[in-house]
Amino acid sequence: RAFLKVQDGCDAFCTYCIIPTARPVVRYRNSEEILAEAAALVAAGHREIVITGVHLGSYGQTTARRRHWPTPENPHLPALLDRVARVPGLSRIRLSSLDPADVTPALLDVFCAHSNLMPHLHLSLQSGSDAVLRRMARPYSADDFRARVALVRRHLDRPALTTDIIVGFPGETDAEFEQTLALAQEVAFAKMHVFVFSARKGTAAARMQPRVPAEVKKARSRILRDLDLALQSQFRGQFLGETAQILIETTNGSPAGRAERYFEVKISNRTYGTDRTNKTYSPGDIVAARLEQNAADHILAAALPENA
């Protein structure tokens, strides 16, 4: 997997984030330069590319503030993605973090048009409480987030939806945390990255009161992390008995890598339908495997015969 950065800077000024102070100039790379780098990465042996940016959804714009865009939806990211997907030999593409409003019908149409775009989107939630989202200066509501999730699921088959959540933001009440918990359960995320709020000097949130006590933040984090493990297992479990394409990342012990929907898969030392196999794998191989058993944090699978 290689990372290809296409955009930098953010001027959205979410209240917890220092980036707009450090890198306020929003800029993006020329598409021809991006395509040349993607082709070079493929030539170097990379099978998967992750398109990244500080505020990826504003690719092609000079501000991350949508109200200043010529149109409410940004056409530039879907257009770029459509071109990158056509790079010869590029097996897989993923996107880094997006805001919910970045997910448009045009973007999802590109996903549907190219099989090398993985059915996986990372949508940054941060909180399921509208009141907390307003204090964070996030440009969406919980219902906006729900609507984008529904849009994704109308376009893609059982997509992996991953997210970021901050617990213990200043003023977060028990009821507001429960709203986050409820939305996470409702969406049934494939994976959640849970962060405990930590004040960054120079941000608006660093001055906000009241602060959530450390022990409360720790308890809320534990609750969400436990839910995350349960939701990950639930998400993986629906694919048992199916075939997935595994991009091998490590061969220490059992060969292991990521399926299309990003969960980890470990390949057993047998081929499906037989007792053992002498087949060896290298990082970068893509292996067709039958998903057989849901383990603690991954799925165990048996490789399919190469002529299957």
Buried (B, 14 or more C-beta within 10 A) or exposed (E): BBEBBBBBBBBBBBBBBBBBEEBBEBBBBEBEEBBEBBBEBBEEEBBBBBBBBBBBBBBBBEBBBBEEBEEEBBBBBBBBBBBBBEBEEBBBBBBBBBBBBBBBEBBBEBBEEBEBBBBBBBBBBBBBBBBBBEBBBBBBBBEBBBBBBEBBEEBBEEBBBBBBBBBBBBBBEEEBBBBBBEBBEEBEBBBBBBBBBEEBEEBBBBEBEEBBEEEBBEBBBEBBBEBBEEBBBEBBEEBBEEBBBBBBBEBEEBBBBBBBBBBBBBBBEEBBEEEEBEBEBEBBBBBBBBBBEBEEEBBBBBBBEEEE
